[in-house]
Amino acid sequence: MNEKERHELGMQHRRAVLGDAWVDRATGNLNDFNREFQDLITRYAWGEIWSRPGLDRKTRSCMVLATCIALGRWEEFRLHVRGAFNNGLTQDEVKEVILQSAIYAGVPAANTAIHHAQAVISELNPPP
């Protein structure tokens, strides 16, 4: 696969996971400073890694959530909670990832993750 094809495949995966609105905002804000970085993550994170056949997107989402919890990358965690629902995870499965992470990444990190996940869930499912 050439770089153009990898970019196109990456964009397909990126849109499927993060949604068109998110990707449109990211690509709508391209400039001379961030353009190469956006191209890099589209080709390699999304076009190379997320497109590999060894794991399904649901499993990859679980891994990304757990990694973001462990590293305390809360903006990315919130983004990928949204993406996890696009990849077929349920609220209970997101909760299980957080509980599992409490043991391996620490209770304070999991506590923060619960609050962020609840906020995203509330945004996606506002009360009537």
Order of alpha helices (4+ residues) and beta strands (2+ residues): alpha-alpha-alpha-alpha-alpha-alpha-alpha
